[in-house]
């Protein structure tokens, strides 16, 4: 193959600069913190970068997210028409529902035809954790009780 996968990034957001064509990925993900289950991740982006040596290729790319049993939760596919310069692909996986904490797999696959056969190019692991973010802290029952409003201080005080 003359066109090879060079990088794969998983992020919660992506921005494409219309003037320069540069891609910015933000909130890169390897762990999702959920307070309760089922949990919903509204958007997840998988950005792939292909580089070409020799003759450019044309093929189909499929990105899927599955649980450890192999059940596919969401998938996205596109046709890649590579050129002599690096080619980026941005796949959006919308509304992913996680029924439980655990390990989930993101696969990037390639096929010459839309109906396969598919060859795996990359695999990323996404961990879903059933606790809040460790930096958020925990709220105690005393903190959760309503507080009495304080009288605003005046300048003279």
N, C-alpha and C positions, 0 to 999 in steps of 0.2 A: 504494500500500500504506500502510495506516495504522500498521502495526507494522514497525519498521525495526531492523536490527542496529546496535547502538551500540558494541559492543566484543567482542573475541575474544581470550582468553588461553589459552596452552598451558602446562601445568604437569605436574610429576611427581606432585603430591599436591594434595588438596583437602580442606577441612574445612567442614562445615556445622554451625553453632551451632543446636541444637534450640530454644533459648530465644528467640533473636533473629531467626533465619533468615538471619543474615549468612554469607557465603561467604568463606573464606580460601584463596587459592591459594598453594602454596609450591613451591619448587624450579622456578621458571618456566624453561621450556626454549626455547632457540633453537639450542643445540649439544649433541650427545650425544658424550661421549668414550668410545671403545671400545678395549680393549687388544688384542682379536683379533676375527676374523670367522669364522663368523657371530656377531653380537652380539644380545643380547636386552634389550629394555626392558620390564620386567614390567608397568608401567602408565604410561599417558599420559592426561591429562585435557584436554579442550577445553571451556572455559567460555565460553558466549556470553551476552550481555546484550541484550535487546530492549527498546526503548522504544516506547510507543504514543502517537500523536497522533490524536485523533478516535476512530473506531470500532475496538475491538480485533479482532484477526484470529485465525484458527485455520488452521494449516498444518503441514506435515511438514518436519523438519530432518534433514539427513544430513551427517555428518562423516566424511571419509575421509582416509587417509594412503596416498600412492602414491609410487613411485619416479619418476625422470624419464622412463622409458619409458611411463608411464601405468598400469603394473601396480598395482592396488589391493592393499595389504598388509593393511589392516584397515579396517572401517567400523562406524559406529554411527548409528542413526536413532531419532527420537522424534517424537511429535506435540506441537506447541506450541499451547497454549491461552492466548493472551495476555489480559491484563486491562488496566485503565486504569493500573495501576502497573507499573514495570519488571519484566520477566520474565527470570529466569536459567535457563539450561539447562546441565547438566553431563553431558558425554559421556565415557564411559570406554572407552579403547582398550586392551585387555588383551593382553599377550604379543606385542608387536610384534618381529618378527625382521628384522634388517638384515643382508643378505648381504655388503654391501660399504660402504666409506666413500662419501660423496657427499651430494648434495642431495636431500631428500625434500619432498614437498608435502602440506600439510594443507589441505583444502578444506571450507568450510561452504557447504551448498547448501539451497535451499528449494523446496518444491513444494506445490501446492494439494491434490494427490492423492498417495497413497503410491507409486504407480508412475510419477510424474512428469507432465510434463516438469520437470526440475530446473534451477534458476537459481542460479548461483554468487553468494554473498553476500560471502565473504571467502576469502583465500588467505594462508596462513602458510608460511614456509620453515623447515625443520628440517635443520640440517647434522649429519651423522654423520662424526666425525673418527676416523681410525685411529691415534690416539696417546692416551696417558694424559693426564689433566688437567695443564695446564702448571704448576700450583702443587704438584703431588704430588712433583715431582722424579724423578730416575731412580736406579735401583739399579745399582751397578757390580757386577762379578763378585766383587770382594773383599768388598763389603758383603753379598753373598748367601751367602758361606761361613758355616758355623756358627761361633759364637763360644764361647770357653771361659767357663763361668760364673764370675763374680767372687765371692769370699768376702765375705759381708756384713760391713760395718764394725760395730765395737762402739761403745758409747757412750764408752768410755775412749779410743778412737783419736780 
